[in-house]
Amino acid sequence: MQIDDPDAVFVDDSGAAQGRALMTVVSAHHEQLVILTVEGSIDVLTAPQLSEAVIQALSGEPAGLIIDLTTTDFLASAGMAALVAAHEAITPTGTFGVVAAGSATSRPLTIMGLDQTLVLYPSLAHAVAAMTGPAGMTSDPTG
């Protein structure tokens, strides 16, 4: 497997699934936004790598950060803590949104009440539209 993105972060499990990445974070830019797409599991082992990707993304001082969890299949409390830390790191000067439509991501965030703190979007298109529109981030993530 060849990845040409220098911002990709891979976490390798050296156990039974040797050679398979537990989590991949790919960074992309759209206008003044940085979009971090997370694939795999965000747990106590991989949350530090997500946090590092957030720090890297924010070093360029973007106007907004979107963390896309569309392809995330597991979100543990350590991952939720990393999302809250990312939110705190960019606000109030920048905007922040989380794409969480699947039950593996939106359900735990809602159960923990983080949907009251973080703006959750049903798709990346909704998040980008809300965060690049004339009003910036809206309080209505359904667009």
N, CA and C atoms as an extended XYZ file, in Angstrom:
429
Properties=species:S:1:pos:R:3:atomname:S:1:resname:S:1:resid:I:1 pbc="F F F"
N         0.848       -1.180        0.000 N   MET     1
C         0.000        0.000        0.000 CA  MET     1
C         0.884        1.230        0.000 C   MET     1
N         0.643        2.143       -0.915 N   GLN     2
C         1.429        3.350       -1.008 CA  GLN     2
C         0.535        4.540       -0.729 C   GLN     2
N         0.967        5.396        0.194 N   ILE     3
C         0.242        6.606        0.530 CA  ILE     3
C         1.152        7.778        0.209 C   ILE     3
N         0.688        8.698       -0.606 N   ASP     4
C         1.492        9.830       -1.013 CA  ASP     4
C         1.258       11.056       -0.155 C   ASP     4
N         0.355       10.992        0.807 N   ASP     5
C         0.049       12.131        1.650 CA  ASP     5
C         1.023       12.178        2.821 C   ASP     5
N         1.894       13.197        2.897 N   PRO     6
C         2.864       13.266        3.993 CA  PRO     6
C         2.215       13.548        5.336 C   PRO     6
N         0.945       13.992        5.355 N   ASP     7
C         0.261       14.275        6.609 CA  ASP     7
C        -0.462       13.068        7.178 C   ASP     7
N        -0.450       11.936        6.474 N   ALA     8
C        -1.143       10.745        6.951 CA  ALA     8
C        -0.429       10.201        8.177 C   ALA     8
N        -1.197        9.793        9.148 N   VAL     9
C        -0.665        9.226       10.382 CA  VAL     9
C        -1.137        7.792       10.464 C   VAL     9
N        -0.227        6.864       10.639 N   PHE    10
C        -0.577        5.459       10.742 CA  PHE    10
C        -0.164        4.928       12.102 C   PHE    10
N        -1.038        4.159       12.689 N   VAL    11
C        -0.731        3.487       13.941 CA  VAL    11
C        -0.790        2.006       13.658 C   VAL    11
N         0.302        1.316       13.877 N   ASP    12
C         0.387       -0.088       13.521 CA  ASP    12
C         0.281       -0.951       14.767 C   ASP    12
N        -0.578       -1.936       14.712 N   ASP    13
C        -0.717       -2.905       15.783 CA  ASP    13
C         0.301       -4.005       15.522 C   ASP    13
N         1.210       -4.217       16.451 N   SER    14
C         2.235       -5.234       16.229 CA  SER    14
C         1.796       -6.607       16.732 C   SER    14
N         0.531       -6.747       17.100 N   GLY    15
C         0.009       -8.019       17.595 CA  GLY    15
C        -0.509       -8.886       16.469 C   GLY    15
N        -1.670       -9.476       16.669 N   ALA    16
C        -2.236      -10.446       15.725 CA  ALA    16
C        -2.531       -9.844       14.355 C   ALA    16
N        -2.842       -8.573       14.307 N   ALA    17
C        -3.178       -7.932       13.037 CA  ALA    17
C        -1.966       -7.170       12.501 C   ALA    17
N        -0.818       -7.733       12.648 N   GLN    18
C         0.415       -7.066       12.243 CA  GLN    18
C         0.326       -6.576       10.807 C   GLN    18
N         0.766       -5.322       10.613 N   GLY    19
C         0.761       -4.730        9.293 CA  GLY    19
C        -0.506       -3.977        8.947 C   GLY    19
N        -1.532       -4.111        9.769 N   ARG    20
C        -2.794       -3.412        9.507 CA  ARG    20
C        -2.864       -2.168       10.385 C   ARG    20
N        -3.159       -1.048        9.817 N   ALA    21
C        -3.262        0.193       10.580 CA  ALA    21
C        -4.537        0.171       11.407 C   ALA    21
N        -4.426        0.539       12.680 N   LEU    22
C        -5.599        0.656       13.540 CA  LEU    22
C        -6.369        1.925       13.220 C   LEU    22
N        -5.609        2.957       12.860 N   MET    23
C        -6.231        4.242       12.569 CA  MET    23
C        -5.373        4.977       11.546 C   MET    23
N        -6.040        5.638       10.640 N   THR    24
C        -5.376        6.487        9.657 CA  THR    24
C        -6.014        7.864        9.741 C   THR    24
N        -5.186        8.894        9.766 N   VAL    25
C        -5.677       10.263        9.728 CA  VAL    25
C        -5.084       10.917        8.490 C   VAL    25
N        -5.962       11.398        7.627 N   VAL    26
C        -5.517       12.085        6.419 CA  VAL    26
C        -5.987       13.530        6.495 C   VAL    26
N        -5.061       14.437        6.249 N   SER    27
C        -5.347       15.867        6.301 CA  SER    27
C        -5.559       16.416        4.902 C   SER    27
N        -6.584       17.258        4.764 N   ALA    28
C        -6.858       17.929        3.496 CA  ALA    28
C        -7.222       19.377        3.805 C   ALA    28
N        -7.067       20.219        2.821 N   HIS    29
C        -7.383       21.638        2.978 CA  HIS    29
C        -8.475       22.023        1.995 C   HIS    29
N        -9.405       22.839        2.475 N   HIS    30
C       -10.469       23.385        1.633 CA  HIS    30
C       -10.673       24.826        2.062 C   HIS    30
N       -10.349       25.759        1.156 N   GLU    31
C       -10.399       27.183        1.481 CA  GLU    31
C        -9.601       27.418        2.762 C   GLU    31
N       -10.210       27.964        3.793 N   GLN    32
C        -9.505       28.242        5.052 CA  GLN    32
C        -9.692       27.130        6.091 C   GLN    32
N       -10.187       25.980        5.652 N   LEU    33
C       -10.461       24.872        6.561 CA  LEU    33
C        -9.411       23.781        6.434 C   LEU    33
N        -9.181       23.089        7.536 N   VAL    34
C        -8.424       21.841        7.507 CA  VAL    34
C        -9.421       20.742        7.849 C   VAL    34
N        -9.398       19.682        7.054 N   ILE    35
C       -10.288       18.546        7.266 CA  ILE    35
C        -9.423       17.342        7.603 C   ILE    35
N        -9.652       16.774        8.777 N   LEU    36
C        -8.960       15.554        9.188 CA  LEU    36
C        -9.951       14.407        9.065 C   LEU    36
N        -9.668       13.477        8.179 N   THR    37
C       -10.519       12.309        7.998 CA  THR    37
C        -9.886       11.151        8.748 C   THR    37
N       -10.650       10.573        9.665 N   VAL    38
C       -10.150        9.509       10.527 CA  VAL    38
C       -10.805        8.193       10.131 C   VAL    38
N        -9.975        7.211        9.803 N   GLU    39
C       -10.471        5.893        9.452 CA  GLU    39
C        -9.955        4.889       10.469 C   GLU    39
N       -10.848        4.038       10.955 N   GLY    40
C       -10.455        3.010       11.912 CA  GLY    40
C       -11.016        3.290       13.289 C   GLY    40
N       -10.250        2.898       14.300 N   SER    41
C       -10.685        3.006       15.693 CA  SER    41
C        -9.945        4.115       16.411 C   SER    41
N       -10.713        4.904       17.177 N   ILE    42
C       -10.103        5.922       18.026 CA  ILE    42
C       -10.291        5.457       19.464 C   ILE    42
N        -9.196        5.002       20.047 N   ASP    43
C        -9.239        4.482       21.409 CA  ASP    43
C        -8.024        4.985       22.177 C   ASP    43
N        -7.759        4.388       23.313 N   VAL    44
C        -6.663        4.857       24.160 CA  VAL    44
C        -5.308        4.736       23.457 C   VAL    44
N        -5.167        3.799       22.537 N   LEU    45
C        -3.907        3.636       21.816 CA  LEU    45
C        -3.746        4.642       20.677 C   LEU    45
N        -4.836        5.012       20.026 N   THR    46
C        -4.744        5.854       18.837 CA  THR    46
C        -5.106        7.319       19.075 C   THR    46
N        -5.789        7.639       20.165 N   ALA    47
C        -6.187        9.027       20.436 CA  ALA    47
C        -4.986        9.982       20.459 C   ALA    47
N        -3.833        9.587       21.002 N   PRO    48
C        -2.681       10.517       20.960 CA  PRO    48
C        -2.273       10.886       19.528 C   PRO    48
N        -2.406        9.962       18.596 N   GLN    49
C        -2.062       10.275       17.214 CA  GLN    49
C        -3.077       11.247       16.603 C   GLN    49
N        -4.345       11.110       16.986 N   LEU    50
C        -5.340       12.079       16.537 CA  LEU    50
C        -5.008       13.452       17.108 C   LEU    50
N        -4.656       13.493       18.373 N   SER    51
C        -4.293       14.768       19.006 CA  SER    51
C        -3.094       15.405       18.315 C   SER    51
N        -2.115       14.596       17.955 N   GLU    52
C        -0.938       15.102       17.250 CA  GLU    52
C        -1.323       15.642       15.871 C   GLU    52
N        -2.219       14.957       15.179 N   ALA    53
C        -2.688       15.432       13.876 CA  ALA    53
C        -3.420       16.765       14.018 C   ALA    53
N        -4.180       16.923       15.101 N   VAL    54
C        -4.880       18.186       15.363 CA  VAL    54
C        -3.866       19.303       15.601 C   VAL    54
N        -2.849       19.041       16.411 N   ILE    55
C        -1.816       20.050       16.685 CA  ILE    55
C        -1.145       20.478       15.382 C   ILE    55
N        -0.819       19.492       14.553 N   GLN    56
C        -0.210       19.781       13.251 CA  GLN    56
C        -1.145       20.624       12.387 C   GLN    56
N        -2.411       20.258       12.362 N   ALA    57
C        -3.390       20.982       11.546 CA  ALA    57
C        -3.544       22.419       12.014 C   ALA    57
N        -3.539       22.629       13.318 N   LEU    58
C        -3.749       23.966       13.868 CA  LEU    58
C        -2.505       24.840       13.779 C   LEU    58
N        -1.361       24.244       13.515 N   SER    59
C        -0.132       25.039       13.416 CA  SER    59
C        -0.189       26.017       12.253 C   SER    59
N        -0.985       25.716       11.250 N   GLY    60
C        -1.166       26.622       10.122 CA  GLY    60
C        -2.218       27.688       10.364 C   GLY    60
N        -2.793       27.709       11.554 N   GLU    61
C        -3.817       28.671       11.967 CA  GLU    61
C        -4.985       28.760       10.980 C   GLU    61
N        -5.654       27.631       10.739 N   PRO    62
C        -6.801       27.661        9.829 CA  PRO    62
C        -7.984       28.383       10.475 C   PRO    62
N        -8.916       28.810        9.642 N   ALA    63
C       -10.133       29.450       10.146 CA  ALA    63
C       -11.069       28.429       10.772 C   ALA    63
N       -10.924       27.163       10.360 N   GLY    64
C       -11.790       26.129       10.898 CA  GLY    64
C       -11.168       24.757       10.765 C   GLY    64
N       -11.643       23.854       11.604 N   LEU    65
C       -11.185       22.468       11.609 CA  LEU    65
C       -12.401       21.562       11.609 C   LEU    65
N       -12.397       20.618       10.682 N   ILE    66
C       -13.444       19.598       10.632 CA  ILE    66
C       -12.771       18.253       10.864 C   ILE    66
N       -13.315       17.485       11.784 N   ILE    67
C       -12.860       16.115       11.971 CA  ILE    67
C       -13.962       15.209       11.450 C   ILE    67
N       -13.637       14.502       10.373 N   ASP    68
C       -14.603       13.654        9.684 CA  ASP    68
C       -14.472       12.217       10.191 C   ASP    68
N       -15.511       11.752       10.884 N   LEU    69
C       -15.526       10.406       11.453 CA  LEU    69
C       -16.377        9.447       10.629 C   LEU    69
N       -16.628        9.780        9.380 N   THR    70
C       -17.474        8.952        8.523 CA  THR    70
C       -16.967        7.517        8.434 C   THR    70
N       -15.656        7.330        8.379 N   THR    71
C       -15.086        5.986        8.251 CA  THR    71
C       -14.469        5.494        9.563 C   THR    71
N       -14.866        6.105       10.668 N   THR    72
C       -14.422        5.659       11.991 CA  THR    72
C       -15.375        4.571       12.464 C   THR    72
N       -14.812        3.418       12.851 N   ASP    73
C       -15.682        2.307       13.247 CA  ASP    73
C       -15.784        2.106       14.754 C   ASP    73
N       -15.001        2.859       15.535 N   PHE    74
C       -15.073        2.755       16.988 CA  PHE    74
C       -14.585        4.059       17.593 C   PHE    74
N       -15.330        4.595       18.552 N   LEU    75
C       -14.982        5.843       19.217 CA  LEU    75
C       -15.076        5.640       20.722 C   LEU    75
N       -13.918        5.520       21.362 N   ALA    76
C       -13.857        5.322       22.808 CA  ALA    76
C       -13.805        6.683       23.515 C   ALA    76
N       -13.875        6.646       24.830 N   SER    77
C       -13.846        7.884       25.610 CA  SER    77
C       -12.565        8.679       25.377 C   SER    77
N       -11.451        8.006       25.134 N   ALA    78
C       -10.195        8.716       24.844 CA  ALA    78
C       -10.320        9.503       23.548 C   ALA    78
N       -11.026        8.956       22.581 N   GLY    79
C       -11.262        9.661       21.329 CA  GLY    79
C       -12.170       10.855       21.525 C   GLY    79
N       -13.193       10.698       22.359 N   MET    80
C       -14.087       11.815       22.651 CA  MET    80
C       -13.333       12.927       23.368 C   MET    80
N       -12.435       12.558       24.265 N   ALA    81
C       -11.616       13.560       24.957 CA  ALA    81
C       -10.727       14.298       23.960 C   ALA    81
N       -10.197       13.592       22.966 N   ALA    82
C        -9.370       14.229       21.937 CA  ALA    82
C       -10.198       15.214       21.109 C   ALA    82
N       -11.459       14.878       20.838 N   LEU    83
C       -12.336       15.789       20.101 CA  LEU    83
C       -12.622       17.051       20.908 C   LEU    83
N       -12.890       16.898       22.199 N   VAL    84
C       -13.134       18.057       23.064 CA  VAL    84
C       -11.887       18.930       23.136 C   VAL    84
N       -10.716       18.310       23.248 N   ALA    85
C        -9.459       19.071       23.284 CA  ALA    85
C        -9.244       19.828       21.981 C   ALA    85
N        -9.580       19.209       20.849 N   ALA    86
C        -9.456       19.881       19.555 CA  ALA    86
C       -10.391       21.088       19.493 C   ALA    86
N       -11.609       20.903       19.973 N   HIS    87
C       -12.589       21.995       20.023 CA  HIS    87
C       -12.050       23.156       20.846 C   HIS    87
N       -11.516       22.842       22.017 N   GLU    88
C       -10.982       23.884       22.900 CA  GLU    88
C        -9.756       24.558       22.297 C   GLU    88
N        -8.967       23.828       21.524 N   ALA    89
C        -7.747       24.380       20.943 CA  ALA    89
C        -8.028       25.397       19.839 C   ALA    89
N        -9.117       25.242       19.103 N   ILE    90
C        -9.375       26.151       17.977 CA  ILE    90
C       -10.368       27.258       18.320 C   ILE    90
N       -11.252       27.041       19.263 N   THR    91
C       -12.238       28.065       19.602 CA  THR    91
C       -11.678       28.955       20.704 C   THR    91
N       -12.031       30.196       20.811 N   PRO    92
C       -13.083       30.900       20.079 CA  PRO    92
C       -12.623       31.588       18.798 C   PRO    92
N       -11.356       31.499       18.433 N   THR    93
C       -10.890       32.210       17.240 CA  THR    93
C       -11.236       31.495       15.942 C   THR    93
N       -11.414       30.189       15.988 N   GLY    94
C       -11.745       29.427       14.795 CA  GLY    94
C       -12.990       28.604       15.015 C   GLY    94
N       -13.461       27.979       13.953 N   THR    95
C       -14.656       27.150       14.038 CA  THR    95
C       -14.264       25.683       14.060 C   THR    95
N       -15.150       24.865       14.585 N   PHE    96
C       -14.876       23.442       14.739 CA  PHE    96
C       -16.145       22.654       14.487 C   PHE    96
N       -16.015       21.560       13.780 N   GLY    97
C       -17.150       20.682       13.536 CA  GLY    97
C       -16.700       19.239       13.447 C   GLY    97
N       -17.616       18.355       13.775 N   VAL    98
C       -17.357       16.916       13.720 CA  VAL    98
C       -18.413       16.287       12.830 C   VAL    98
N       -17.971       15.510       11.841 N   VAL    99
C       -18.894       14.752       10.995 CA  VAL    99
C       -19.062       13.395       11.658 C   VAL    99
N       -20.257       13.156       12.167 N   ALA   100
C       -20.543       11.911       12.884 CA  ALA   100
C       -21.965       11.492       12.572 C   ALA   100
N       -22.103       10.649       11.584 N   ALA   101
C       -23.435       10.218       11.189 CA  ALA   101
C       -23.702        8.763       11.556 C   ALA   101
N       -22.674        7.967       11.633 N   GLY   102
C       -22.848        6.547       11.917 CA  GLY   102
C       -23.066        6.271       13.390 C   GLY   102
N       -23.669        5.141       13.686 N   SER   103
C       -23.963        4.801       15.081 CA  SER   103
C       -22.696        4.599       15.903 C   SER   103
N       -21.588        4.247       15.272 N   ALA   104
C       -20.336        4.053       16.009 CA  ALA   104
C       -19.761        5.376       16.509 C   ALA   104
N       -20.200        6.490       15.930 N   THR   105
C       -19.666        7.788       16.342 CA  THR   105
C       -20.734        8.717       16.917 C   THR   105
N       -21.834        8.881       16.218 N   SER   106
C       -22.841        9.831       16.699 CA  SER   106
C       -23.514        9.359       17.986 C   SER   106
N       -23.735        8.066       18.091 N   ARG   107
C       -24.408        7.543       19.291 CA  ARG   107
C       -23.600        7.778       20.566 C   ARG   107
N       -22.310        7.410       20.615 N   PRO   108
C       -21.565        7.676       21.846 CA  PRO   108
C       -21.428        9.171       22.150 C   PRO   108
N       -21.272        9.994       21.115 N   LEU   109
C       -21.166       11.438       21.352 CA  LEU   109
C       -22.465       11.990       21.934 C   LEU   109
N       -23.594       11.505       21.435 N   THR   110
C       -24.892       11.954       21.925 CA  THR   110
C       -25.158       11.432       23.332 C   THR   110
N       -24.861       10.171       23.572 N   ILE   111
C       -25.067        9.587       24.904 CA  ILE   111
C       -24.268       10.336       25.958 C   ILE   111
N       -23.049       10.740       25.613 N   MET   112
C       -22.194       11.459       26.562 CA  MET   112
C       -22.549       12.943       26.654 C   MET   112
N       -23.511       13.393       25.848 N   GLY   113
C       -23.930       14.791       25.885 CA  GLY   113
C       -22.992       15.729       25.138 C   GLY   113
N       -22.056       15.183       24.386 N   LEU   114
C       -21.106       16.029       23.673 CA  LEU   114
C       -21.726       16.717       22.464 C   LEU   114
N       -22.915       16.284       22.063 N   ASP   115
C       -23.626       16.990       20.999 CA  ASP   115
C       -24.073       18.373       21.476 C   ASP   115
N       -24.010       18.616       22.780 N   GLN   116
C       -24.320       19.931       23.334 CA  GLN   116
C       -23.096       20.844       23.328 C   GLN   116
N       -21.909       20.259       23.223 N   THR   117
C       -20.655       21.014       23.218 CA  THR   117
C       -20.072       21.138       21.821 C   THR   117
N       -20.099       20.039       21.080 N   LEU   118
C       -19.531       19.988       19.737 CA  LEU   118
C       -20.652       20.100       18.714 C   LEU   118
N       -20.378       20.765       17.608 N   VAL   119
C       -21.368       20.807       16.525 CA  VAL   119
C       -21.147       19.573       15.668 C   VAL   119
N       -22.178       18.730       15.605 N   LEU   120
C       -22.117       17.501       14.819 CA  LEU   120
C       -22.841       17.704       13.498 C   LEU   120
N       -22.230       17.205       12.437 N   TYR   121
C       -22.815       17.308       11.102 CA  TYR   121
C       -23.082       15.914       10.559 C   TYR   121
N       -24.144       15.759        9.766 N   PRO   122
C       -24.474       14.439        9.216 CA  PRO   122
C       -23.585       14.037        8.035 C   PRO   122
N       -22.886       15.003        7.435 N   SER   123
C       -22.007       14.682        6.302 CA  SER   123
C       -20.920       15.748        6.193 C   SER   123
N       -19.870       15.400        5.483 N   LEU   124
C       -18.788       16.356        5.247 CA  LEU   124
C       -19.301       17.545        4.432 C   LEU   124
N       -20.177       17.287        3.476 N   ALA   125
C       -20.739       18.371        2.655 CA  ALA   125
C       -21.477       19.385        3.526 C   ALA   125
N       -22.257       18.905        4.506 N   HIS   126
C       -22.966       19.813        5.412 CA  HIS   126
C       -21.977       20.640        6.232 C   HIS   126
N       -20.939       19.995        6.726 N   ALA   127
C       -19.953       20.696        7.553 CA  ALA   127
C       -19.230       21.769        6.754 C   ALA   127
N       -18.778       21.417        5.564 N   VAL   128
C       -18.056       22.389        4.727 CA  VAL   128
C       -18.968       23.551        4.357 C   VAL   128
N       -20.194       23.263        3.964 N   ALA   129
C       -21.129       24.328        3.594 CA  ALA   129
C       -21.391       25.262        4.767 C   ALA   129
N       -21.588       24.709        5.952 N   ALA   130
C       -21.867       25.532        7.125 CA  ALA   130
C       -20.666       26.373        7.529 C   ALA   130
N       -19.485       25.806        7.384 N   MET   131
C       -18.289       26.494        7.874 CA  MET   131
C       -17.649       27.417        6.844 C   MET   131
N       -18.062       27.340        5.608 N   THR   132
C       -17.529       28.238        4.585 CA  THR   132
C       -18.584       29.223        4.088 C   THR   132
N       -19.805       29.063        4.552 N   GLY   133
C       -20.891       29.953        4.142 CA  GLY   133
C       -20.711       31.342        4.715 C   GLY   133
N       -21.566       32.280        4.339 N   PRO   134
C       -21.434       33.676        4.766 CA  PRO   134
C       -21.505       33.848        6.287 C   PRO   134
N       -22.201       32.982        6.972 N   ALA   135
C       -22.336       33.130        8.427 CA  ALA   135
C       -21.302       32.316        9.192 C   ALA   135
N       -20.413       31.616        8.501 N   GLY   136
C       -19.463       30.755        9.194 CA  GLY   136
C       -20.192       29.557        9.758 C   GLY   136
N       -19.797       29.098       10.924 N   MET   137
C       -20.442       27.944       11.509 CA  MET   137
C       -21.827       28.315       12.005 C   MET   137
N       -22.795       27.544       11.600 N   THR   138
C       -24.164       27.777       12.049 CA  THR   138
C       -24.456       26.894       13.255 C   THR   138
N       -25.486       27.249       13.970 N   SER   139
C       -25.878       26.424       15.106 CA  SER   139
C       -26.773       25.273       14.680 C   SER   139
N       -27.162       25.264       13.412 N   ASP   140
C       -28.018       24.190       12.905 CA  ASP   140
C       -27.223       23.304       11.959 C   ASP   140
N       -26.718       22.155       12.449 N   PRO   141
C       -25.870       21.312       11.631 CA  PRO   141
C       -26.592       20.589       10.507 C   PRO   141
N       -27.901       20.638       10.478 N   THR   142
C       -28.618       19.958        9.408 CA  THR   142
C       -28.638       20.773        8.130 C   THR   142
N       -28.085       21.966        8.201 N   GLY   143
C       -27.898       22.773        7.010 CA  GLY   143
C       -29.147       23.417        6.527 C   GLY   143
